[in-house]
């Protein structure tokens, strides 16, 4: 399945280079949206294989929604209180808007196996640890508490098991003696902003 998708992606990239549109992409967020902003800027450069056509949030309090207005991108908010109906409507919306690729960027909801299956090999996530270490939350605290020498970030395909999909790219940084969770988080985030576009280019090349 994944190999077939990779071939389709390569074909799509070839089509792009001959003048057709970029691959329509949705970004899912829950918070500040720093990775969202970074991905949008990346999508604007000529060599980028994607365009950001839709922003999805699970809360209207997500600060990152401001970038939808700044860059004139369609946005939708789903509370996921009724999880099944929210996902059903979301899938309908993605199909209607011809979204072919999804980037999760600080999205704090766990999507269902059915949803993930429909975007198998077409949905990626960035996680603030060197997976398979420290899946889930509080990654920086856990790395410091365990006296790890290194931390970092990982871009991976989304699978039914949380933070367990195939790794695309990772970036490693040294944990300094003076680091706390806040300082380490800031330094890792800077690497996330470099890694996410690089991972997208890796997929589509």
PyMOL commands that set and color helices and strands:
alter all, ss='L'
color gray80, all
select helices_A, chain A and resi 2-17+34-44+63-70+83-96+113-118+139-145+181-204
alter helices_A, ss='H'
color red, helices_A
select strands_A, chain A and resi 23-29+50-57+74-77+101-104+123-127+150-157+167-174
alter strands_A, ss='S'
color yellow, strands_A
deselect
rebuild
show_as cartoon
